[in-house]
Every structure is written in C-alpha cells, then in structure tokens.
Amino acid sequence: MSIWDQTVEILQEGEHEPEYFEYGAEYTREDINRALESGNPLEIVPTRDTDGHGTFLAGVACGNEMPDQGFSGVAPLATICVVKCKEAKQNLRDYYFINSDEPCYAENDIMLAVYYLWRKARRLRMPLVVCLGMGTNQGGHSMGGILGKLLSDYGDYRGFLVVTAGGNEANASHHYMNDPISSGNEVEVEIRVGNNEGGFTMELWAATTELYSVGLISPGGEYSGKTQARLGEKRQVNFLFEGTTVYIEYLLVSFEDGDECIRIRFQNPTEGIWRIRVFNDAGYFGRFDMWLPMKNFLEEGTYFLRANPDTTICDPGNNTGIITFSFYDSLNHSVVIESSRGYTRDMAIKPDMSAPGVDIYGTLPFAGNYPIGEEERNNRARYGYRSGSSEAAAVGSGAAALLAEWAFIYKNDIAMDTQKAKKYLIRGADRTGITVPNRAWGNGTLNLYDTFDWLRSPQA
C-alpha cells in the first residue's frame, strides 16, 4: 500500500512529503510498483532494510506464496503498509548508556508510526493488524508504558488489531523480585557487572501503597548512604575509588500508573558485585521488582545474581488491551528457555498465548547491488530461518489478519476490535497438556483452525 520511511531526508520540497508529518518520506503504491518494475528500484524508492528484521516479519505474516521456494506467508493476500522507524538520537542513547551497535528506537517515533497506519486504514476503510516486533525492559511491566496505553486505546477501535512480541528475556537474569520484607527492614540486591560494561540504566518498581529508598555499595566497599525517597528527589553519587558515577532519580508517582519508580543509572561501572540496599519505608510488608535493560543493550557478564525468570514480558506487551505472544518450538511442542514469561507485575495474564517461533522460514533482505535485471533479481531473492518472539508475533499477526478477513470482508463481525479478536483466538487455542493460565504458555498455543471450527459450531 505505502511506505513511510522516517529515515529519508527529502531534498526537494513537496516531493514524497508525508501528510501530517514533518520528517521522513512517503512512497505510495504507485511509487513501489514503478520501483519493482525498474532495474534500479532504489532510485525511485530509496528505502532499504539494513538488518532484515522488518522484512522477515512482514514475509512471515503476509508474504506472497512462492511455490518454487516452498514459502508462503500466513495471510498471503493481505495488503502491506510499512513504517521504517528512524533510530533514536544520540542524546537518548547517551542517557540510557546504550553503547552497542544494536538498533534503538524512540517511543515517540513508534507512536507516530502507529498513528500513520491508523490514518491509512481509516481512510481506505480497511481493517488493520499492527505487528510490533519491538520491546523494552524500561517501564513498570503492568500497563506497557505510554506506548502500551496508546496501542490499547487504538485497539478499542473496531477493525484495529494490535499484536506484539513478548520478548526473549526469560533466561537473561535481568529481573529481580524480592521476598516480602517488613516495615523498617532492608534487603540487598546483588548485581554482577561485567568487565566491558560502559553503563546501564535499571529501574525499581513498587505499588502505590508502598515506599522504598535505596543505597549503593560498590565492589570495593564504598557506600553511598541511604538516599531519601522524596518527590522529585535526584542524586548523583560519585564513587571515587571506583571511577563510577551513579544517578538516582525517584519517581514517587510515575507517569505510567502512579506507582513508585526508582531509576538508577550507572556510568562506567566497575567490574564486580554491586549491591543495592533497598529500604522498606512503608508501614507494612511489601515487595518490589527490578529490571535491567534487555540483553541487546547489556554485556553478557551483567546480571542479577538472584534473578527471577517470571515477569519478563517486555513492554508494551504487558498491556492487557493488546495481543501478546510468547514462542515455543513447534517441532517438539516444548517451551523455549529464552521466551519471556508472565505474568505482569500486577498479576494480569500475559502472554495471551504462544505461537511457533523456532526456525521459522521466511524472507530475508535482497542480496546484491542494483542495477540488475528482473531475472537476476529473482535469483537473488533469499529465504532463511530465524527464531524468537518477534517471529511468533508475525505468525500471530498473520492469523489475526485472516480473522479480520472473516470478520470484516465477509461481514461476520464488523464490530471486532483487539479485545474481541483476542477472545476468539483464545477460544481456539490448543491447551493439550497445558494447565492454563500459564506463565510460559498464556492461555495455550495458537490454533486458528480450531478458532474457526469453534465459530461455526452451534454455540457460536
């Protein structure tokens, strides 16, 4: 249908300017078709997938059937609309100490991408399935952050279905959950920091009724002292013998849901065991959760020594208003150790269900340079295998597209929204040998055939 490439800088005013947006370039169906027929398509549509993630997910969800390659997307007749998000600015990467080459995106650009897709679907009066293969460990893991709230609000529109990946964080040792501690007591949380760690940001989250303060002890034994939990409190702690600076910020009424958040940013952390002393300043027993960044943004040697694999669904997937998939190995019907696990911090059921996500066969970015002829271009088309929760979300998105076709094109349920689509999929989920709800499997495994079988049965 169209592409909005947020990364392209328009050189001539009025050419490919996206309506309602002040950056990037928009390429229409006509532009894309001309590019596909050209020997040098990048002259017409200068958009290229540099890491292949989006290409693979789009192909799995709704790629054309290619009998010679033994390939078909789940919903091959679907119309594709693409947003290529620009990467986050350097100042945002610096704030979170993201020093790796891993792609990182700003929440506002993703939100604008969703708005662009929503406008396109409404204008064309078409149902829309949003497939989001992105996630973060920043946030309270209950409402999915601001992006989760936005996606949930859009998901209330009929014909707007939101599908997201649960994450690959279960075995990363990046989540800590304490046993309840009584009022006035404290607990020490130990973090092993690797030798090449340039910096990272972690967060502590607790319910509105609870109150915590923190103090830090370096590997060399320096102690910051207890920092007081006050509204707007910020503190910079310099560990002189370690050469490390730590920034502590108290968000006593967080932007997400009003719960307490303590954000701790480590700059040039010394290798070794760092201890975070957490004080219960409330008048009763309480518990809290802490998360390190996703493993893409940390060295392998940085992790909690006493980690918990549960509550590792990445935001925005923790919002109950969207459909979140974990992944499993469909060859032997087994749990994958990397697949993020529920529930949410406030014990809502997540993931919603699990979909195949191991050795998924799909499309890879074009190999080679332009210009070339059509026959050579077809010969360079590539297919391969990838694994992860994003691949499971792509499978789930294709299933959601087929469900949307049944609901809107064939007019069986023109009022269907994300919540209703989720219920339909859960109704048909396979629960053989699974006790549900389940932290790893959610409400079972995706089975679209059984969903349609249930819809045509007398109770439907």
C-alpha positions in Angstrom: 0.0 0.0 0.0 2.7 2.5 1.1 5.9 3.1 3.0 6.7 5.9 5.4 10.5 5.9 5.8 11.3 8.1 8.8 15.0 7.9 8.0 14.9 9.5 4.5 15.6 13.2 4.2 13.6 14.9 1.4 15.8 17.0 -0.8 13.1 18.7 -2.8 10.1 20.4 -1.0 6.8 18.8 -1.8 8.2 15.6 -3.1 7.2 12.5 -1.1 6.3 14.6 1.9 4.1 12.5 4.3 0.9 14.2 5.1 0.7 15.4 8.8 4.3 14.5 9.5 7.3 16.8 9.2 10.1 14.3 8.6 10.8 11.3 6.5 9.4 10.4 3.1 6.3 8.6 2.0 6.2 6.3 -1.0 2.8 5.3 -2.5 1.7 2.1 -4.1 2.4 3.6 -7.5 6.0 4.5 -6.4 6.6 1.0 -5.1 5.2 -0.7 -8.3 7.4 1.5 -10.5 10.4 0.7 -8.4 9.7 -3.1 -8.6 9.5 -2.9 -12.4 12.7 -0.9 -12.5 16.2 -2.2 -13.0 17.4 0.2 -10.3 14.4 0.5 -7.8 16.4 2.4 -5.2 16.4 5.4 -7.5 12.6 5.5 -7.1 12.2 4.3 -3.6 15.5 4.7 -1.7 14.3 2.5 1.3 16.3 -0.5 2.4 16.1 -2.8 5.3 19.6 -2.9 6.7 19.1 -5.6 9.4 16.3 -7.7 7.9 14.1 -7.8 11.0 11.1 -6.0 9.4 11.5 -7.8 6.1 11.4 -11.2 7.8 8.3 -10.4 10.0 6.4 -8.9 7.0 7.1 -12.0 5.0 6.1 -14.5 7.7 2.9 -12.6 8.4 1.7 -11.9 4.8 4.4 -12.7 2.2 3.3 -13.9 -1.2 3.2 -17.6 -1.9 6.3 -18.8 -3.7 5.9 -22.5 -4.6 9.4 -22.8 -6.0 10.8 -21.7 -2.7 8.4 -23.7 -0.6 7.2 -20.5 1.1 4.0 -18.6 1.9 3.1 -16.1 4.5 0.3 -16.9 6.9 -2.0 -14.4 5.1 -0.5 -14.0 1.6 -3.3 -11.9 0.2 -3.1 -9.2 2.8 -2.1 -5.6 1.8 1.1 -4.4 3.4 1.7 -0.9 4.8 5.2 -0.3 6.3 6.8 2.3 8.6 10.6 2.2 8.8 11.3 3.9 12.1 14.4 6.1 12.5 16.8 5.2 15.2 16.9 7.2 18.5 19.0 10.3 18.7 22.4 10.1 20.3 21.4 12.1 23.3 18.7 9.5 24.2 21.2 6.6 23.7 23.7 8.5 25.9 21.1 9.0 28.7 20.4 5.2 28.8 24.1 4.4 28.2 23.3 2.3 25.1 26.8 1.9 23.7 26.3 -1.1 21.5 25.5 -1.0 17.8 22.1 -2.6 18.4 19.2 -0.6 16.8 17.3 1.5 19.3 14.1 3.5 18.7 12.4 6.4 20.5 8.9 5.8 21.8 7.5 8.9 20.1 8.6 7.8 16.6 6.9 4.4 17.2 3.7 6.2 18.4 3.7 8.4 15.3 4.2 5.3 13.1 1.1 3.7 14.7 -0.8 7.0 14.0 0.3 6.9 10.4 -1.0 3.3 10.0 -4.3 4.2 11.7 -4.9 7.1 9.4 -4.2 4.9 6.3 -6.6 2.2 7.4 -9.4 4.6 8.3 -9.0 6.5 5.0 -9.2 3.3 3.0 -11.9 1.7 5.3 -9.8 -1.4 5.7 -9.2 -3.4 8.9 -5.6 -3.1 10.2 -3.4 -5.5 12.1 -0.3 -3.9 13.6 2.6 -6.2 14.1 5.1 -4.8 16.6 8.4 -6.7 16.9 9.9 -4.3 19.4 10.0 -4.1 23.2 11.8 -2.7 26.2 12.6 -3.6 29.8 12.2 0.0 30.8 8.8 0.5 32.4 6.6 -0.9 35.1 5.6 -4.2 33.3 1.9 -3.7 34.1 0.4 -1.2 31.6 3.0 -1.4 28.9 4.1 2.2 29.3 2.8 5.1 27.3 3.1 3.1 24.1 1.1 0.3 25.6 -1.6 2.7 26.7 -1.7 4.2 23.2 -1.9 0.8 21.5 -4.6 -0.3 23.9 -6.6 2.9 23.0 -6.3 2.3 19.3 -7.2 -1.3 19.9 -10.6 -0.2 21.1 -11.5 0.9 17.5 -13.3 -1.7 15.5 -11.1 -3.2 12.8 -7.8 -2.2 14.6 -6.0 -5.3 15.9 -2.7 -4.9 17.8 -0.2 -7.8 18.1 3.1 -7.6 19.8 6.1 -9.8 20.8 6.5 -10.9 24.4 10.4 -10.8 24.3 13.3 -13.1 24.7 14.3 -12.3 28.2 13.3 -15.2 30.5 16.8 -16.6 30.9 18.7 -13.3 30.7 18.8 -12.9 34.6 17.6 -9.3 34.2 14.6 -9.4 36.5 14.8 -9.5 40.3 11.8 -9.9 42.6 12.2 -9.9 46.4 10.5 -11.9 49.1 8.2 -9.6 51.2 10.1 -7.5 53.7 8.6 -5.9 56.8 8.4 -2.2 57.6 11.7 -0.7 58.6 13.7 -3.6 57.2 16.0 -3.8 54.2 17.3 -6.2 51.6 20.4 -6.2 49.5 20.1 -6.9 45.7 23.4 -8.1 44.1 24.3 -7.3 40.5 27.2 -8.8 38.7 28.7 -6.2 36.4 30.9 -7.4 33.5 34.4 -6.1 32.7 33.3 -4.3 29.5 30.2 -2.6 30.7 30.2 1.0 29.8 27.0 1.9 31.6 23.3 0.9 32.0 20.0 2.0 33.5 17.9 -0.1 35.8 14.6 0.5 37.5 12.8 -0.5 40.7 9.0 -0.6 40.7 6.6 -1.0 43.6 2.9 -0.5 44.2 1.5 2.9 45.1 0.8 1.8 48.6 4.5 1.0 49.2 7.6 3.2 49.6 11.2 2.3 49.2 14.6 4.1 49.4 18.0 2.8 48.2 21.6 3.0 49.0 24.5 1.6 46.9 27.6 -0.4 47.8 30.4 -0.7 45.3 32.6 -3.8 44.7 35.3 -2.0 46.7 33.0 -1.4 49.7 32.2 2.3 49.2 28.7 3.1 50.5 26.6 5.9 49.2 24.4 6.1 52.3 20.7 5.9 52.2 19.1 8.3 49.7 15.7 9.6 50.9 12.6 8.8 48.9 11.1 12.3 48.2 9.0 13.6 45.4 11.4 14.8 42.6 14.5 13.7 44.5 17.6 13.3 42.3 21.1 12.4 43.5 24.4 12.0 41.9 26.8 9.6 43.7 30.5 9.6 42.8 32.4 6.5 43.8 35.9 8.0 43.9 37.9 4.7 44.3 35.8 3.0 41.5 35.7 5.9 39.0 31.9 5.3 38.7 29.1 7.8 38.8 25.6 6.7 39.7 22.5 8.8 39.2 19.4 8.1 41.3 16.0 9.5 40.5 12.8 9.0 42.5 9.5 9.0 40.6 7.2 8.5 43.5 4.1 8.9 41.3 5.3 7.5 37.9 3.9 8.7 34.6 2.8 5.1 33.8 0.3 4.2 36.5 1.2 6.3 39.6 3.3 3.6 41.2 6.8 4.3 42.6 9.7 4.0 40.3 13.4 4.5 41.3 15.6 4.9 38.2 19.3 4.2 38.8 21.8 4.9 36.0 25.4 3.5 36.2 28.1 5.4 34.3 31.4 3.5 33.9 30.5 0.8 36.5 33.5 -1.0 37.9 33.5 -4.8 37.3 32.4 -6.9 40.2 29.5 -7.3 42.6 27.4 -4.1 43.2 24.9 -4.3 46.0 21.8 -2.2 46.1 20.4 -1.8 49.6 16.6 -1.4 49.4 14.8 0.0 52.5 11.1 -0.5 53.2 9.9 2.9 54.4 6.2 1.9 54.4 4.3 0.8 57.4 3.8 -2.8 56.4 5.1 -5.8 54.5 5.9 -5.1 50.8 7.6 -6.4 47.7 9.2 -4.8 44.7 10.6 -5.7 41.2 13.7 -4.6 39.5 14.7 -4.8 35.8 18.0 -4.4 34.0 17.9 -3.4 30.3 17.2 -6.0 27.6 20.1 -8.3 26.7 20.7 -6.4 23.4 21.9 -3.4 25.5 24.0 -5.1 28.1 27.2 -7.1 28.2 26.7 -10.8 28.9 28.5 -10.5 32.2 26.0 -8.1 33.7 23.0 -9.7 35.5 21.3 -10.2 38.9 22.9 -12.9 41.0 19.4 -14.0 42.3 17.3 -13.5 39.3 13.7 -14.4 38.6 12.6 -15.6 35.1 9.0 -14.6 35.6 7.5 -11.2 34.8 9.9 -10.8 31.9 7.4 -9.9 29.2 8.7 -6.8 27.5 6.7 -3.6 27.4 4.4 -2.7 25.6 3.4 -6.4 25.7 2.2 -6.2 29.3 -0.9 -4.1 28.4 -4.0 -6.3 28.6 -5.5 -4.3 25.7 -3.2 -5.8 23.1 -2.4 -9.4 22.0 1.0 -10.6 23.2 2.7 -13.8 22.0 5.4 -15.9 23.6 7.1 -18.5 21.5 7.6 -22.3 21.5 9.3 -25.0 19.4 6.5 -26.4 17.3 8.6 -29.4 16.2 8.5 -30.9 19.7 5.9 -28.7 21.4 8.4 -27.6 24.0 8.9 -24.3 25.9 11.9 -22.3 24.8 14.1 -21.1 27.6 14.6 -17.7 26.2 10.9 -16.9 25.7 9.7 -14.2 28.2 7.3 -15.3 30.8 4.4 -13.7 32.6 2.5 -12.6 34.5 2.5 -8.8 34.6 3.7 -7.0 37.8 0.1 -6.7 38.9 -0.6 -10.3 38.0 -2.7 -9.9 34.8 -2.4 -12.9 32.5 0.4 -12.4 29.9 1.4 -13.7 27.5 -2.0 -14.2 25.9 -0.9 -17.3 24.1 2.1 -18.9 22.5 2.9 -19.3 18.8 5.6 -21.1 16.9 8.9 -19.2 17.0 11.8 -21.6 16.4 13.3 -22.0 13.0 10.6 -20.0 11.2 11.1 -20.0 7.5 10.8 -16.5 5.9 12.1 -13.8 3.7 15.5 -12.1 4.0 16.7 -8.8 2.6 17.7 -8.7 -1.1 21.3 -9.8 -1.7 23.4 -7.8 -4.0 23.6 -4.4 -5.6 21.5 -2.5 -8.1 21.0 -2.0 -11.0 20.3 -5.6 -12.3 17.7 -7.3 -14.4 14.5 -8.8 -13.2 15.7 -12.4 -13.7 18.8 -11.8 -11.7 16.8 -10.0 -9.0 14.5 -13.0 -8.6 17.5 -15.3 -8.4 18.9 -13.2 -5.6 15.7 -13.4 -3.5 16.6 -15.0 -0.3 14.9 -17.1 2.3 16.1 -18.4 5.6 15.3 -19.3 9.2 15.0 -17.2 12.3 13.8 -17.7 15.9 12.3 -15.5 18.6 9.2 -13.9 20.0 9.1 -11.4 17.1 8.7 -14.3 14.7 5.9 -15.7 16.8 4.2 -12.3 16.8 4.5 -12.3 12.9 2.8 -15.8 12.9 0.1 -14.4 15.2 -0.3 -11.3 13.1 -1.0 -13.4 10.0 -3.6 -15.3 12.0 -5.2 -12.1 13.1 -5.3 -10.9 9.5 -7.2 -14.0 8.5 -9.5 -13.5 11.4 -10.0 -9.9 10.3 -10.9 -11.1 6.8 -13.5 -13.4 8.2 -14.9 -10.6 10.4 -14.9 -7.6 8.0 -14.5 -8.7 4.4 -17.1 -11.5 4.9 -19.1 -9.3 7.4 -19.3 -11.9 10.2 -18.4 -9.5 13.0 -17.9 -5.9 11.8 -17.6 -4.7 15.4 -14.5 -6.8 16.2 -11.7 -4.9 17.9 -8.4 -6.1 19.5 -10.1 -7.5 22.7 -12.7 -9.4 20.7 -10.1 -10.8 18.4 -8.0 -11.9 21.4 -11.0 -13.8 22.8 -11.6 -15.5 19.5 -8.0 -16.7 19.4 -8.1 -17.8 23.0 -11.3 -19.8 22.4 -9.5 -21.8 19.8 -6.1 -22.1 21.5 -4.7 -25.6 22.0 -4.4 -26.4 25.7 -3.4 -30.1 25.3 -1.1 -31.0 28.2 -1.0 -27.4 29.4 -2.5 -26.0 32.6 -3.9 -22.6 31.9 -3.4 -19.8 32.5 0.3 -20.3 32.4 3.3 -18.0 32.8 5.0 -19.5 29.7 2.1 -20.5 27.5 -0.5 -17.9 28.5 -3.9 -19.4 27.5 -2.4 -22.1 25.2 -0.9 -22.3 21.7 -2.3 -20.5 18.7 -4.7 -22.7 16.7 -6.6 -20.7 14.1 -8.3 -23.7 12.6 -9.9 -24.5 16.0 -10.9 -20.9 16.3 -12.9 -21.1 13.1 -14.1 -24.6 14.0 -15.5 -23.1 17.2 -17.1 -20.1 15.3 -19.0 -22.4 13.0 -20.2 -24.7 15.8 -23.7 -24.4 17.3 -22.5 -22.5 20.4 -21.1 -19.8 18.2 
